[in-house]
Structure formats: C-alpha cells, structure tokens
Amino acid sequence: MAETARDSYDLVADEFEKRIEAVAVLATAALSELERLPWEESADFQAEVRRLNLAGRADQARCFRAGRLIPDACRALDVEAIHLSIRVGLSLEAVLRIYRISHAFATDAWLMAVEAASLDQSDRLGLARTVVRFCDAYDDRVEALVSAEYGRTRRCDSEDRDRRSLRIAMEIIRGTIEWGALDYSPDQNHIAVIAWGAEARRAVNDFSRLLETTPMAFFVGEDRPLMWAWVGTGGSISAAQRDALRRFRTPPGTSLAIGTQAPGVTGFRRSHREAGEAYVVAQRSGDPVTFFDDVAAEAFSMRDLHLARQFADAVLAPLTGMTAGAAELRVTLRAYFAAGQNTSAAAAALGVHEQTVARRLTAIERQTGATINSRRTSFELALSLEALTEPVEWRTDLPRPHT
C-alpha cells in the first residue's frame, strides 16, 4: 500500500514537472500586467523572475517526492530573488505578490497533474487533497521565510550604507576628501548634532522636525554609544525656529550637543567640531541639551583641564574655602549673573532679602579687590570651570555631574 502511494506521488510529480515551464511563463506574463514592477527599468528582471520561478517549482516537486517536505530555512534561490528585488527597488509587499501569483498558477498545475496521472478516481480525490495541503503549507512557509530574510537583508544593507557613509563623513571632517557619495547635499547650511542615551535617534529626529527637514545620522563606536548627525537647511533658521530649538527638550536619559549653523563643506566640518566641543562640556555638566555657542568659552578653556582649573582657582581664590560664608558668596554670584545682574531677581531666586544680596556682592568686591562689572567675564567663566573641572564633596552649591 505504501509503495503504491509512493508510486502515485511520483506519477503526480512527473506530471507537474512537465508543466513547470508553463507555470513560469504564465506567472511571469501575469506579473507584467501589474503596476510598479520594474519591467521597463530592468531589462533582465523578467528573465530572472522566470528563471527563479522555474527553480522554485522544481524544488517544490523535489520536496513533494521526498515526503512532502517543507523548507526549514530560506532557500538559496529565494535569497537571490530577494537581493534582485531590493536592487530594483521592490517593496516586500510587491515581492510577496510575485510569490502569491506563482503559487496560484503552481497549485492549478499540481491539480492538473493529478488529473493527468493514470490513477483511479478515488485515488485522484485523495491525492488532490494531499496536493492542496502540501502546496498551501509549502508556499506559506516559503513566504514566511522570504519575509524574514527580506527584512534581515534590508537591515544589513542599511547598516552597510551607514558604515560607508560614516567613513566618508569622517574623511570629510578630517579634510582628506572634499566631499563624497553621501545622500546629503553639501550646498546647504548645516547644524551638527551629537546625541547619546537611550533614545538618541528619536531625539535627533525630533530636533530635525523643528527645522522641517530630515537628518543624516549614524551611530558611532562600539555598542552604538553615540550618534553623529547633520541637519541641513536651505537658508538661515528663522527667529521662531531659533526659539523652538532653544526650548527643545530631549527624551529622558538622552542628551544632545549642538554646533552652530554654518554653510557649505567648511560649515559641515566646523559645526561638527563645535558639537564635539559642546559634548565635552555636556559630559561634565550633565545638561540634556548643550549648544556650543552657550559654552564656547568653557569648551576652549577645557582643552587643558589643568590650566582651566588653575584659572578658576586663581580668579575665585578669595571666595573659596570650606566655610559656609565662602559657599554663600559663590552661590550669590552665580544667582546674580543668572539674573542678568539684577539684585532683586537674584534675591528672589535665592529666597533672601535684596539687602542680603547687596551685602554679599559688596563682600565679594572687597575680598577680590575688583568690581564685579569690571571682571564679569572672568568671574562667570571661573564659576563655570569650577563646576565642570573638579566637583568637590563639600561644595553643596554645585549640581552633581551625571555619571
């Protein structure tokens, strides 16, 4: 009985193999009627589809003979078909449509093979049910495997493109090439961004949307710790856009360092370097959004941390020490600068009387031997560098750096 069944399966497979060529021709002809398939754009595409269709149906006949086997991995011919489809720009939806049309013609051919085989009517009915179940299971599995492989291939292609683009961008930054094959124009105004944290890509995309544009962005380094990005605009950003950028907030656990807007290839390089300088400051300050033009003085000073610390110590020497009074003077000076040198506003921020702030400011000038207005730039930079270069346990007036 088992031998008879095997003979019947072989007879049907023999008849199906006679029809494989017709299946490929009919399926390819039907596909040519579909929209958005690259029959015109790729002269070899139709011949390739037909060849792969033939190979796929031959493999199906082999699996049927071997006990109605179902593929457990994506077939080599399907991998080839996926690469071909991606190369000519077919979406996964279009690829699966091609497979389903072929499936329909193949199932008809299998049923015709059952009818043509020299079998009793009762045997034909049983074989027809077996054939339909096999065809459905076989093609469903092939479609699932193709879908997964298509997604994997697209991800790999995207990562390969990103690696190539990142290498080109790095060479442009170094100045070893003027420009390269990037999907991004040099002939615009560039704002470079460095992002890090749990939602770096989202933060970059949200930032770019404020300028109504799409960024060029790559992850850099091991375990994708940083994202480098450039946001290009046709002209200078408007006052409204500038205000929106200043109000921008990142998702929790994510930070941005942002360069200034600058034009052309020189601006592409310059803004990225500025973002890098802002990143160094942001790593110590813990601020979620750091614009280079807000921290330029600190960034340049911190190129030599030892000298930066010496400068801060020298300027603030009369206001340092482990006493509560010294800490109060530094807190007051920070609040005074933050309030635009408005004594009333500084007092409100500190929760003290205006006269208290005035007395402390007088004490600062007495201890430093200079008026605050005459040394404002030095005082502000020294206070920033003190906070950025060496947090100390007893200094309760300073925010803790993020680690």
N, C-alpha and C positions, 0 to 999 in steps of 0.2 A: 504493500500500500504506500509506504513512504517512498519507495523507488518510483512508483507511478506518479506520485505528487511531484517529485523532483523532475521527472521527465516532462510533466506538464509545465512546470515553471520554466524549464529550458526552452520548451516549444514557444511559450509566450515571449520569452526574452529574445529568441531568434527572430520572431515576427516583429517585435518592437525595434530591434536593431536595423531591420530593413527600412524602417520609417524615420530613423533619426535624421537623415539628411532633409527629408520633407519637413520635419518639425523645425529644424534650424532655419530653413528657408521661409516657412510661414511665419515663425515668430519674428524674424528679422524684418520681413515685409510689413508685419503689423506694427512693429516699433517705428518704422519710418513714417507712419502716419501721426505719431504722437508729437506734440509740441515740446519745445525746449530740449530736444535731444540734438546733439551736435553732428547731425549728418552732413551739413554743409561745412562746418568749421574744421572737421577732422576727416580727411578723405579715407583714412584707413580704419576709422572707427567701426563702420558697418561690417567690414570683413572680419575684424577682430571679434565683434559680438557673435557673428555666425560661427567662427572657429571655436570660441569658448562655449557656445551653446552646444555644439557637436560634442565637445569633450565632456561637458557636464552630463549630457544624456547617455553617453557611452559609460560614464562612471555609474550612473543610476542603474543601467542594465547589469553591470558587473555586480553591484550590491544586491540587486534582486536575485541573481543567480546564486550568490553566496549565502543566501538565507535571509533575504530582505534586511540587510544591514543598513543601519542609519549612521551617518557620519558623526564622529565624536570630536572632530576638530575641523577648522576651516580648511577646505581643500586648496591645494596649490593653485588650481585654475581659478578659484574664486578670489584668492589673494591677487592674482594677476589682473582679474577683472576689476577689482577694487582700485588698484593703482591706476589702471587705464581710465576708469570713471572719474577719479579725482583729478587726473591730469587734464581731462577735457572739461572739467567743471560741473560734473553731475552731482546733485544732492543725493543723500541716502534715499529719500523718497523716490527719486527717479530710478535709482539702481534697483530698488525693490520692485518697482513697477515692471522693469525689464524681466526680473526673475519670475514674477507672477504671470506675465503673459506667456513666457516659456513654459511654465508649469501647466497652464491651461491647455496649450497645444500638446504637451507631452502626455497629459492624462488622457486626452482623446486618442492619442496614438496607442497608448497602452490598452485601452478598451477595444480599439480596432484590432490590435494584436491578439487579444483574447478571442474575438470573433473569428479571426482568420486561422487560428490554430485548430488542428484536427482533433477536436475534443467533443465529448458528449455534451448535450445541452446542460445537464445538471452540473458537470464539471466546469463549464463556462461560467455559470452563475456564481459558483463558489470562488473561482479564480478572479472574476470581476470584482467581487467584494474585497478579496485579498489585495488586488492591484490598487484599488482606490485607497484603501487604508495605507498601503505602503507609499503610494505617491504623495498623499497628504502628509504623512509623518516625515518622509524623506525631505520634501520641499520646505515644510515648516522648520525642520532642523537647519537646513541649509540657509534659509532666510535669517534665522536667529544668529547663526554663526557669522554670516555676512554682515549683519547689523553691528555685531560686537567688533568685528575686525575693521570695518569701515571707521567706526569711532576711534579705535586704537590707532589706526593709520593716520587719521586726520590729526589726532593729538600729537603723534610723533612728528608729522610733517610741520605742524605749528611750532613745536619745540625746536626742530632743526632750523626753521626760518628764524626763530627768535635768537638762536645761538649765532647764526650767520649775521643777523642784523646787529646784535650786540657787539660782535667782533668788529664790524665795520664802524659802528658808533665809537668804539674805543680808539680805533685808528684815527678817526676824525678828531677826537678830543686831543690825542697826542700830537696831531699835526703831521702824521706820516702820510696821510692822504687828504686831499681837499674835500672830497665827498665820495659817496659810494651808492650802491644799489639798495637804497632804503625806500620803503613805502611811506615816504615823508619828504616834503619839499624843503630845501634849504632857504628858498626865497620867501621867507615869512619872518615874523617876529616870534622869538622863542622864549618860553619860560620853562626852565628846567626844574624838575622836582625829584627829590629823593624821598622815598617812602619806606617805612618799616613798621612791623607789627602784624597783628592777626588779620587785618583787613586792608592791607596795603593797596591792592588793586582797586578795591571799592573806593578808597579814599582818593586815589588818583583820578578815577573816572568821575567821581562826584565833583572834584575840583575842576576838571576839564569842562564839565557841563556848565559851570558858571560862565565859561567863555564860549559856550556853544560850539565846541569842537571836540575832536577825538584825539586822545594822546597816542604817542608812540612810546611803548613801555616794555621793559624787560626786567626779569628777576636776575640778580647778580649774586655770585658766590655760592658756597656750599649751603645746602638746605634752604636756599632761596631766602636769605635773611633781608635783602634789600631789593627795592625796585627803583630802577632809574627810569625817568620819564621826561618827555619833552611835550609841551603843549604849544602848538603853533597857531598864530592868528594872522589875518591878513593885514591888520593895522594895529595901531596903539590901542590899548584897552581903554574903555570909557571910564568916566568918573563913577558911574553906577556899578560897573563891573569891578572896579578897584575897591569900592566899598564892600561889595559882596565877597570878594576874596579876603578882605580883612576880617570879615565876620565868619569866615568858614570854620567849621568845627569838624574834626575827624571822628570816625567811629571809635568807640572805646578800645584802648590798648593799641592804638595806631597813631603814628606821628608823621609829619611832613616837614622837610626842609626845602625852601623855595628860593630860587635865584631871581634876579631882576629880569625884566623883559628886554631882549636885545635882538637886533636884526641880523639876518644872513648867517653864513657859516661861522664867522667870528663870534656872533651872538650866541650861536648854538654851543660853542666851546665855553664862552665866558659865563653864560648863565649856569651851565653845569658845574663849573668850578666854584661859582658862588654858592650854589646849592650844597656842594661839598663842604665849604667853609661853614655854612649855616648848620649843617649836620653835626659837625664837631661841637659847636656850641650847644645844640639841642641835646646831644648825648649827655651833657653835664647839667643842663638846666632842667631837663625833663619836660619842657614845654611841648604840647602836642603839635603846634604849628609855629614854625620859626621862619620868618622872612629875612633874607640876607641883609636887606637894607636897614633892618632894625638892629642887627647885631654885627654890622661890618667892623666897627672899631674893636669889639671883643674878639671877633674872628681873627683879625690881623694880629692882635696882641697875643692871642693864644697859640700862634705858630711856635712860640717859645714859651712853654708854660712856666719855666723857672724865672725868666725875665718878667713875665706877666705878674707872677706872684710877688716878685721883688718890687715892682712898680706899685701894686696895690698896697703892700705893706708900708712903703715909703710915704705914700700920699695919706694913708689912714693911720699912720703910726700914733698920732696924738689921740686917736679915737678908738684904739684897740686896748685890749686888756680883758681880764676875766671878771670885771666888776659890773654890777647892774647898770651903773651910770654910763659906762662906755657903750654897752649894748643899746641903751636908750638913745644915745646920741646918733648911733648908726641907723637905728630904726627910724628916728625922726628925719634924718637927712634923706633916707630913701623915700619916705612918705612925702616929704616936701618936694622933691624932684618929680615924683609920680603925680603930684597935684599941680604941676606946672608952676611951682614956686608960689603957690597961693597958701598963705598961712592958715586961713580959715578952713579951706578944704583939707589941708593936711591934718589939722586938729580934729576935724570931723572923722577922718579916716582912722585916726589913732584913738578916738574916744577920749580926748583930753581937752582942756581949755586952750583957747587960742594963745593966751599969755604964756602957757606952759611951753608951747611950741616956740614962741618968740624967745623965751629964756634959753631954751636948748640950742637954738640957732646962734644966739649970741655966744654961748659957751663954746660951740664948735669953732666960731671965728676966732675966739680968744685962744683956744688951745692949738689951732692950726696956724695962727698968725696971718691969716688971709681972709678976705671977704668971700662969701660963698659965690656971689656972682662972678668974681674975678677968676675963680677956679672951678666953675661949674663942670666943664668938660672933664677935667682931671678927676674931680670927685665922683661924677657919675660912672666914668669908666672904671675907676678903682673899686667902687662898690660892686659893680657887675663882675669884675675879675675876681674879687674876693669870694663871691658866691660861686663862681664857676671853677676856680682852680683848686681850692682846698677846703671843703666843708669840715668844720671842727665841731666836736661834741657839744662844747659849751655855748656855741653860738645859736641860741634859740630863735634869733630873729631871721634866720635863713631857712628857706624851704629845703627839705631833703631831696637830694638828687634821685631820680628813678634808676633802679638797678635792674 
